[in-house]
Amino acid sequence: RGVHHDALRAHAGIFHSAERHRGAPGLAQWLEGHGRKALVLENRPEQAGRPSGKGQNGWRVACLGRVRDTATVTLLIEALRSIPQEERPTLRWAGDGVASDAAARLLRTGCEAHGIELELHGAFTHGHLDELHEEVDVALALYEPGRGNIAHGALPVRMFEAASRGIPSIVNANTLMGEIAEEDELGLAVAWGAPVTLANA
């Protein structure tokens, strides 16, 4: 359909590291390869309402956003259970989506079974983001890599929402958001499916 438009705006940008994206172009690169120019718009909020306050009791990781599958839940529980009990963070999870109910059940069961402290929330709006980021030390923006938009350079807003509040994120390696996280010092990129690596990050 692009041939019928004068301009295209893309939320998935350009990979700078050829060895990382393994030949899969970002959307802007793909469009240019088909003779169309694209302007990349990143989901970067200019500023947050207020900085995050750090908690006094242990530490906290948060995964906030749309829930489309349960793969991240499974990986996260495996990662957290590999951390010694006395060093484990509290997990804050919030969001809605097609898999939110299944994810909530899996979170309750898994966290209870392995002694992981869970703060479970449902749907939220942009106005709740300051509160949800309060006392968070690390944000998670990890996605099952089979989702093509992530592999092809999509930039989910949750990494930028956390960064605007001074919170680092852990994101997928071999993706555009992984490159941006590390180049802009917004967080760390880790390989999908490696729970011990995730825990060590």
GUKOLZA-740173 format. One record per residue: x, y, z of N, C-alpha, C, O, CB in turn. Coordinates in steps of 0.02 Angstrom, whole numbers, plus 50000, padded with zeros to 5 digits. Glycine has a CB too. Example, Ala and Ser with C-alpha at 12.3 -4.5 7.8 and 13.67 -1.06 7.14 Angstrom:
BEGIN
     n_u     n_v     n_w    ca_u    ca_v    ca_w     c_u     c_v     c_w     o_u     o_v     o_w    cb_u    cb_v    cb_w
   50660   49716   50390   50615   49775   50390   50660   49835   50390   50712   49834   50423   50565   49776   50452
   50642   49888   50354   50684   49947   50357   50645   50002   50394   50670   50057   50402   50704   49970   50286
END
This chain:
BEGIN
     n_u     n_v     n_w    ca_u    ca_v    ca_w     c_u     c_v     c_w     o_u     o_v     o_w    cb_u    cb_v    cb_w
   50041   49939   50000   50000   50000   50000   50042   50063   50000   50017   50117   49986   49954   50000   50060
   50107   50056   50016   50150   50114   50021   50155   50154   49957   50169   50214   49959   50217   50093   50043
   50145   50122   49900   50152   50158   49837   50099   50211   49828   50106   50255   49786   50148   50109   49778
   50045   50209   49867   49991   50257   49861   49998   50316   49909   49953   50358   49913   49925   50223   49872
   50053   50319   49947   50062   50371   49996   50121   50416   49978   50169   50394   49946   50072   50341   50066
   50116   50479   49999   50170   50527   49987   50225   50522   50041   50283   50537   50028   50143   50597   49984
   50205   50501   50100   50253   50496   50155   50232   50440   50202   50172   50425   50208   50259   50562   50194
   50280   50409   50234   50267   50355   50281   50303   50370   50346   50360   50391   50346   50289   50286   50252
   50268   50359   50401   50299   50366   50467   50305   50297   50497   50258   50258   50497   50257   50413   50513
   50365   50281   50524   50378   50214   50550   50398   50219   50623   50436   50262   50643   50434   50180   50510
   50370   50173   50664   50391   50170   50734   50447   50120   50744   50473   50113   50799   50332   50152   50779
   50467   50084   50691   50522   50037   50694   50578   50065   50652   50569   50079   50593   50501   49966   50670
   50636   50074   50683   50688   50112   50651   50741   50072   50614   50726   50021   50583   50720   50152   50699
   50802   50096   50617   50857   50070   50578   50908   50037   50623   50931   50068   50672   50890   50125   50535
   50927   49976   50609   50980   49943   50646   51047   49971   50623   51058   49979   50563   50977   49866   50635
   51091   49985   50671   51157   50010   50654   51209   49954   50654   51263   49963   50626   51177   50064   50702
   51193   49898   50685   51241   49844   50692   51218   49784   50652   51170   49750   50671   51251   49826   50766
   51251   49771   50595   51229   49718   50551   51233   49649   50583   51190   49607   50572   51270   49718   50487
   51284   49639   50624   51292   49572   50654   51239   49559   50707   51226   49501   50723   51360   49565   50685
   51208   49611   50735   51158   49600   50786   51091   49581   50757   51057   49537   50784   51150   49662   50829
   51071   49613   50702   51003   49599   50678   51002   49542   50628   50949   49524   50602   50974   49661   50646
   51060   49512   50614   51064   49450   50575   51028   49455   50508   50994   49408   50487   51035   49392   50615
   51035   49512   50477   51007   49520   50410   50934   49542   50408   50908   49555   50354   51013   49457   50374
   50901   49546   50466   50831   49569   50467   50830   49645   50473   50854   49672   50523   50792   49535   50526
   50803   49680   50424   50804   49753   50426   50752   49781   50474   50702   49750   50489   50792   49782   50357
   50766   49842   50498   50715   49880   50532   50663   49900   50481   50676   49897   50420   50744   49942   50569
   50604   49922   50503   50551   49938   50456   50572   49995   50410   50557   49993   50350   50487   49958   50494
   50607   50045   50437   50630   50100   50394   50677   50074   50340   50673   50096   50282   50664   50154   50436
   50722   50029   50358   50767   50000   50308   50729   49960   50256   50744   49963   50197   50819   49955   50343
   50679   49921   50279   50640   49881   50233   50603   49925   50183   50603   49911   50123   50589   49838   50272
   50574   49979   50208   50538   50025   50163   50585   50057   50112   50569   50063   50053   50503   50079   50204
   50645   50077   50135   50693   50107   50090   50716   50057   50037   50731   50076   49981   50752   50135   50128
   50720   49994   50058   50738   49942   50010   50686   49932   49956   50701   49904   49903   50750   49877   50046
   50626   49955   49969   50571   49950   49920   50556   50019   49889   50502   50030   49862   50508   49922   49954
   50604   50064   49893   50598   50127   49858   50556   50180   49893   50536   50229   49861   50570   50115   49793
   50542   50171   49958   50502   50221   49994   50542   50250   50051   50577   50214   50086   50436   50189   50021
   50538   50314   50061   50571   50348   50116   50526   50346   50177   50464   50351   50171   50589   50420   50097
   50556   50340   50236   50516   50337   50298   50547   50382   50350   50608   50388   50356   50511   50265   50325
   50505   50415   50389   50527   50455   50446   50513   50414   50508   50456   50395   50521   50490   50524   50448
   50565   50401   50548   50558   50360   50608   50539   50404   50667   50572   50453   50681   50623   50322   50623
   50484   50386   50700   50462   50420   50760   50469   50372   50819   50439   50319   50820   50388   50444   50753
   50511   50391   50868   50521   50349   50926   50472   50366   50981   50450   50423   50988   50593   50356   50952
   50454   50315   51020   50406   50324   51074   50440   50351   51137   50434   50322   51191   50371   50258   51090
   50475   50406   51131   50513   50433   51188   50473   50489   51221   50464   50542   51191   50582   50459   51165
   50448   50480   51282   50417   50536   51317   50469   50588   51333   50526   50571   51351   50381   50512   51382
   50452   50652   51328   50501   50705   51340   50520   50708   51414   50578   50720   51430   50473   50772   51317
   50472   50698   51457   50488   50699   51528   50432   50664   51566   50376   50659   51543   50499   50771   51554
   50451   50640   51625   50401   50608   51668   50372   50658   51717   50398   50714   51724   50433   50548   51706
   50318   50637   51750   50287   50682   51798   50332   50696   51858   50334   50752   51882   50222   50654   51821
   50367   50644   51881   50412   50654   51938   50460   50594   51939   50444   50541   51912   50373   50660   52006
   50518   50602   51970   50565   50546   51973   50541   50491   52018   50499   50502   52062   50633   50571   51996
   50567   50432   52007   50548   50375   52048   50581   50379   52117   50639   50399   52122   50566   50309   52014
   50543   50360   52169   50572   50355   52235   50592   50282   52248   50552   50237   52235   50524   50380   52289
   50652   50271   52272   50675   50203   52283   50649   50176   52349   50642   50212   52398   50751   50200   52282
   50635   50112   52349   50607   50080   52408   50658   50069   52462   50718   50068   52449   50576   50015   52389
   50635   50062   52523   50679   50051   52580   50686   49977   52596   50733   49958   52630   50653   50089   52640
   50640   49936   52574   50640   49865   52592   50658   49823   52531   50615   49806   52490   50572   49844   52620
   50722   49806   52524   50743   49766   52467   50740   49806   52403   50748   49867   52403   50699   49704   52461
   50729   49771   52348   50725   49805   52284   50669   49777   52243   50639   49726   52261   50792   49799   52246
   50653   49811   52187   50592   49795   52150   50605   49798   52075   50638   49844   52050   50534   49843   52170
   50578   49748   52039   50579   49750   51966   50506   49755   51943   50460   49732   51977   50613   49686   51936
   50497   49787   51885   50429   49798   51860   50424   49781   51787   50469   49796   51747   50407   49870   51872
   50369   49750   51769   50351   49736   51700   50282   49766   51689   50232   49740   51714   50353   49658   51683
   50278   49820   51651   50217   49859   51644   50199   49867   51571   50239   49892   51531   50225   49928   51678
   50139   49846   51553   50118   49857   51484   50072   49803   51458   50048   49760   51496   50177   49861   51439
   50059   49805   51394   50013   49759   51362   50037   49687   51368   50097   49673   51361   50004   49777   51288
   49991   49641   51383   50009   49570   51393   49979   49530   51335   49919   49519   51332   49983   49544   51462
   50023   49508   51290   50000   49471   51231   50014   49397   51234   49987   49358   51194   50031   49501   51170
   50057   49375   51281   50071   49304   51288   50098   49293   51359   50106   49340   51397   50123   49280   51234
   50112   49230   51376   50137   49214   51443   50211   49195   51442   50238   49176   51494   50096   49158   51473
   50243   49200   51385   50313   49178   51381   50358   49219   51426   50404   49192   51457   50338   49183   51309
   50345   49284   51431   50386   49326   51475   50377   49307   51548   50425   49309   51586   50369   49399   51465
   50317   49289   51567   50304   49267   51636   50346   49206   51653   50379   49204   51704   50229   49252   51647
   50345   49157   51609   50383   49095   51621   50457   49110   51628   50489   49084   51674   50371   49045   51564
   50484   49150   51582   50555   49168   51585   50571   49205   51649   50622   49192   51681   50575   49209   51524
   50529   49252   51668   50541   49293   51726   50540   49253   51791   50582   49263   51835   50491   49349   51730
   50492   49208   51797   50489   49167   51857   50551   49123   51862   50579   49114   51917   50425   49124   51857
   50573   49094   51807   50633   49053   51807   50694   49095   51828   50737   49071   51865   50645   49021   51738
   50697   49156   51804   50754   49199   51822   50753   49217   51896   50804   49213   51929   50752   49263   51780
   50694   49236   51922   50690   49256   51991   50702   49198   52040   50731   49208   52093   50622   49287   52004
   50679   49139   52022   50690   49082   52067   50763   49062   52070   50784   49028   52117   50647   49022   52044
   50803   49083   52020   50875   49067   52021   50914   49113   52067   50972   49100   52082   50903   49070   51951
   50882   49168   52089   50914   49214   52136   50903   49189   52207   50848   49169   52224   50886   49287   52127
   50956   49189   52249   50947   49167   52318   50888   49204   52352   50878   49263   52341   51011   49179   52358
   50851   49167   52392   50790   49193   52423   50800   49261   52455   50759   49306   52447   50764   49145   52473
   50854   49268   52493   50865   49330   52530   50885   49389   52485   50887   49446   52508   50919   49320   52582
   50900   49375   52422   50920   49429   52375   50868   49443   52322   50877   49488   52281   50985   49410   52342
   50813   49407   52322   50763   49415   52270   50726   49482   52275   50711   49505   52330   50713   49358   52272
   50712   49512   52218   50672   49573   52219   50598   49557   52223   50576   49501   52212   50687   49616   52156
   50560   49608   52239   50487   49605   52230   50472   49615   52156   50505   49656   52123   50451   49659   52275
   50423   49579   52131   50402   49586   52061   50337   49625   52058   50287   49605   52088   50394   49517   52027
   50338   49680   52021   50276   49718   52008   50256   49707   51935   50296   49718   51889   50286   49795   52023
   50195   49685   51925   50170   49669   51858   50104   49705   51848   50060   49702   51891   50161   49592   51847
   50097   49740   51792   50034   49775   51779   50022   49778   51704   50068   49786   51664   50036   49847   51808
   49958   49771   51685   49940   49776   51615   49878   49736   51598   49854   49697   51638   49997   49753   51572
   49853   49748   51538   49797   49710   51513   49816   49683   51444   49871   49694   51419   49732   49754   51510
   49769   49648   51413   49783   49620   51347   49754   49550   51341   49725   49524   51388   49858   49618   51334
   49764   49520   51283   49732   49456   51268   49755   49400   51314   49719   49352   51325   49746   49437   51197
   49816   49406   51342   49842   49353   51385   49848   49375   51458   49881   49342   51498   49910   49331   51361
   49816   49431   51476   49825   49457   51544   49798   49410   51597   49829   49402   51650   49791   49525   51550
   49740   49379   51586   49712   49334   51636   49756   49272   51645   49769   49251   51701   49641   49313   51616
   49779   49243   51589   49822   49185   51593   49888   49202   51626   49915   49162   51665   49834   49156   51523
   49915   49260   51611   49978   49282   51641   49969   49292   51716   50013   49274   51755   50002   49347   51609
   49913   49321   51737   49901   49332   51808   49897   49266   51845   49924   49260   51900   49836   49371   51818
   49863   49217   51817   49859   49151   51849   49928   49119   51856   49946   49092   51908   49813   49104   51810
   49967   49123   51803   50034   49095   51803   50079   49131   51853   50119   49100   51888   50065   49097   51733
   50072   49196   51857   50111   49235   51905   50095   49216   51977   50139   49205   52018   50100   49310   51895
   50030   49212   51992   50010   49195   52060   50036   49126   52080   50064   49117   52134   49934   49197   52067
   50027   49078   52035   50048   49009   52049   50124   49005   52056   50149   48976   52103   50024   48962   51995
   50159   49033   52007   50232   49028   52007   50265   49065   52064   50311   49039   52095   50259   49052   51942
   50241   49125   52078   50271   49164   52131   50258   49134   52199   50301   49134   52243   50246   49236   52129
   50198   49108   52209   50182   49074   52272   50225   49012   52281   50249   48998   52336   50107   49056   52276
   50234   48974   52228   50272   48912   52232   50346   48923   52248   50378   48881   52280   50266   48873   52167
   50372   48980   52226   50444   48992   52233   50461   49049   52281   50518   49072   52284   50474   49006   52166
   50412   49071   52319   50425   49121   52370   50445   49189   52342   50487   49223   52371   50478   49097   52416
   50416   49208   52286   50430   49272   52255   50375   49321   52274   50316   49306   52264   50436   49266   52177
   50393   49378   52301   50343   49428   52320   50315   49462   52258   50353   49487   52217   50373   49480   52369
   50250   49462   52251   50217   49486   52190   50169   49543   52206   50130   49539   52253   50179   49430   52156
   50174   49596   52166   50125   49651   52167   50091   49650   52099   50120   49671   52049   50159   49721   52182
   50030   49627   52097   49995   49616   52034   49940   49668   52024   49896   49675   52066   49965   49546   52031
   49944   49703   51968   49894   49754   51950   49865   49737   51882   49894   49698   51844   49926   49825   51950
   49807   49765   51868   49776   49754   51804   49789   49811   51755   49844   49837   51751   49701   49744   51813
   49737   49829   51718   49743   49882   51668   49759   49948   51702   49741   49961   51759   49678   49888   51628
   49794   49990   51664   49811   50056   51690   49812   50106   51632   49813   50087   51573   49880   50055   51726
   49811   50169   51649   49816   50223   51600   49882   50259   51608   49920   50247   51655   49756   50272   51606
   49896   50305   51562   49958   50343   51565   49963   50381   51631   50018   50392   51657   49963   50391   51506
   49906   50402   51657   49906   50439   51720   49928   50398   51780   49944   50427   51833   49838   50465   51733
   49930   50332   51774   49952   50289   51829   50027   50274   51828   50053   50243   51874   49913   50224   51828
   50062   50295   51775   50131   50274   51766   50178   50298   51821   50223   50262   51841   50156   50297   51700
   50168   50359   51845   50212   50383   51899   50206   50338   51960   50256   50317   51989   50195   50456   51918
   50144   50323   51979   50133   50280   52037   50161   50210   52026   50191   50182   52072   50058   50276   52053
   50151   50182   51967   50175   50114   51954   50251   50110   51952   50280   50057   51966   50147   50089   51888
   50284   50165   51936   50358   50165   51935   50389   50183   52003   50449   50179   52011   50382   50214   51883
   50347   50203   52051   50374   50219   52116   50409   50159   52147   50383   50103   52145   50318   50245   52163
   50467   50171   52176   50506   50120   52212   50528   50062   52167   50542   50007   52191   50465   50093   52269
   50530   50075   52101   50554   50025   52054   50628   50037   52040   50649   50094   52029   50513   50026   51988
   50668   49984   52042   50740   49989   52030   50759   49969   51959   50805   49997   51931   50777   49946   52079
   50722   49921   51931   50737   49896   51863   50671   49882   51828   50626   49851   51857   50781   49832   51865
   50665   49906   51766   50606   49892   51725   50623   49837   51675   50680   49829   51654   50581   49956   51688
   50572   49799   51656   50581   49745   51608   50541   49759   51545   50481   49774   51548   50560   49677   51639
   50574   49755   51488   50541   49762   51423   50565   49704   51380   50602   49714   51332   50557   49832   51390
   50543   49645   51398   50564   49583   51365   50505   49552   51327   50449   49549   51353   50594   49532   51415
   50518   49530   51267   50466   49503   51224   50489   49439   51191   50547   49432   51173   50445   49555   51172
   50442   49393   51182   50457   49331   51146   50480   49350   51076   50443   49384   51040   50395   49283   51144
   50540   49329   51054   50568   49354   50991   50531   49331   50929   50544   49357   50875   50639   49332   50986
   50484   49284   50935   50445   49264   50878   50397   49319   50855   50371   49315   50799   50406   49203   50895
   50387   49369   50897   50345   49426   50877   50385   49468   50827   50434   49500   50846   50324   49468   50938
   50364   49467   50765   50403   49498   50712   50417   49572   50721   50470   49596   50701   50369   49488   50648
   50370   49608   50752   50382   49680   50758   50442   49696   50801   50478   49745   50789   50320   49715   50785
   50455   49654   50853   50513   49664   50895   50577   49648   50857   50626   49685   50859   50508   49621   50959
   50576   49592   50822   50635   49571   50784   50651   49621   50728   50709   49626   50708   50624   49503   50754
   50601   49656   50703   50611   49701   50647   50617   49774   50667   50610   49819   50625   50557   49693   50598
   50629   49786   50730   50648   49854   50750   50596   49896   50785   50606   49957   50791   50667   49889   50692
   50541   49867   50809   50493   49906   50847   50525   49931   50912   50569   49899   50940   50429   49864   50863
   50502   49989   50935   50528   50018   50996   50471   50028   51047   50439   50080   51047   50563   50086   50982
   50459   49978   51089   50405   49984   51139   50417   50043   51186   50474   50056   51205   50399   49918   51179
   50364   50076   51203   50370   50137   51243   50391   50123   51315   50417   50168   51348   50305   50175   51243
   50381   50062   51340   50394   50051   51411   50467   50064   51431   50480   50087   51486   50376   49980   51430
   50515   50050   51386   50585   50065   51401   50596   50140   51410   50632   50161   51455   50631   50038   51345
   50564   50180   51367   50573   50252   51371   50535   50282   51430   50559   50330   51461   50549   50285   51306
   50477   50254   51447   50441   50277   51506   50484   50268   51569   50486   50311   51612   50374   50241   51513
   50517   50210   51574   50560   50198   51631   50620   50244   51631   50638   50273   51682   50583   50124   51632
   50651   50253   51573   50711   50295   51568   50695   50367   51587   50737   50401   51618   50739   50293   51498
   50636   50391   51569   50617   50460   51585   50609   50470   51660   50607   50527   51684   50553   50479   51550
   50606   50415   51697   50601   50419   51770   50666   50396   51804   50668   50385   51864   50542   50376   51795
   50718   50390   51765   50783   50371   51792   50791   50298   51809   50833   50279   51849   50796   50411   51853
   50749   50256   51778   50750   50184   51793   50779   50146   51733   50754   50154   51677   50679   50158   51810
   50831   50105   51743   50859   50066   51687   50813   50008   51670   50775   49984   51711   50928   50040   51705
   50817   49986   51607   50777   49929   51583   50821   49872   51561   50878   49881   51541   50731   49951   51526
   50793   49812   51566   50823   49753   51535   50779   49736   51476   50719   49727   51482   50828   49692   51586
   50810   49731   51417   50773   49722   51354   50804   49665   51314   50856   49637   51332   50773   49787   51313
   50771   49649   51258   50796   49595   51214   50860   49615   51179   50866   49670   51153   50743   49577   51163
   50908   49569   51178   50967   49577   51137   50949   49562   51064   50896   49535   51050   51025   49530   51161
   50993   49581   51018   50984   49569   50946   50922   49604   50920   50888   49579   50874   50979   49495   50932
   50906   49662   50948   50849   49702   50926   50871   49775   50925   50922   49794   50954   50787   49693   50973
   50831   49816   50890   50846   49888   50889   50841   49917   50959   50883   49958   50977   50799   49924   50841
   50791   49897   50998   50786   49926   51065   50844   49905   51108   50864   49942   51153   50720   49906   51098
   50873   49846   51096   50933   49825   51132   50992   49870   51115   51030   49889   51159   50950   49754   51116
   50999   49886   51051   51053   49932   51031   51044   50000   51064   51092   50028   51090   51054   49940   50954
   50983   50027   51062   50970   50093   51090   50981   50092   51166   51010   50139   51193   50899   50116   51074
   50958   50039   51199   50966   50035   51272   51039   50040   51292   51056   50075   51340   50937   49969   51298
   51082   50005   51256   51153   50005   51274   51189   50066   51248   51232   50094   51284   51186   49942   51248
   51174   50088   51188   51209   50147   51161   51190   50211   51198   51233   50254   51209   51193   50155   51087
   51127   50216   51218   51104   50276   51254   51108   50267   51330   51086   50310   51368   51033   50293   51233
   51135   50210   51352   51142   50194   51423   51075   50197   51460   51069   50225   51514   51190   50243   51456
   51025   50166   51428   50958   50161   51459   50948   50095   51495   50899   50086   51530   50904   50170   51405
   50995   50048   51486   50988   49983   51517   51033   49932   51485   51083   49949   51453   50917   49959   51515
   51015   49868   51494   51054   49812   51468   51011   49769   51422   50951   49764   51431   51082   49770   51525
   51043   49739   51372   51009   49692   51327   51033   49622   51343   51093   49609   51348   51023   49711   51253
   50986   49575   51350   51002   49506   51365   50969   49459   51314   50916   49476   51286   50981   49487   51437
   50999   49403   51304   50972   49353   51257   50907   49324   51286   50902   49312   51346   51023   49297   51243
   50859   49313   51243   50796   49283   51263   50808   49209   51280   50850   49176   51249   50741   49290   51208
   50771   49184   51330   50774   49113   51347   50832   49094   51391   50847   49035   51398   50777   49074   51285
   50865   49142   51422   50923   49129   51466   50908   49157   51535   50930   49212   51551   50989   49160   51437
   50870   49121   51577   50848   49148   51641   50905   49167   51688   50900   49216   51725   50803   49099   51674
   50960   49129   51688   51015   49145   51732   51049   49209   51710   51069   49251   51751   51066   49087   51734
   51057   49218   51644   51084   49280   51618   51040   49339   51636   51065   49393   51654   51093   49276   51542
   50975   49330   51631   50928   49382   51650   50935   49398   51724   50938   49457   51743   50855   49360   51635
   50939   49348   51766   50946   49359   51839   51011   49396   51854   51012   49440   51898   50945   49292   51877
   51064   49380   51819   51129   49413   51832   51131   49484   51807   51171   49525   51831   51184   49374   51800
   51087   49500   51759   51086   49568   51733   51061   49618   51785   51057   49678   51771   51043   49572   51670
END
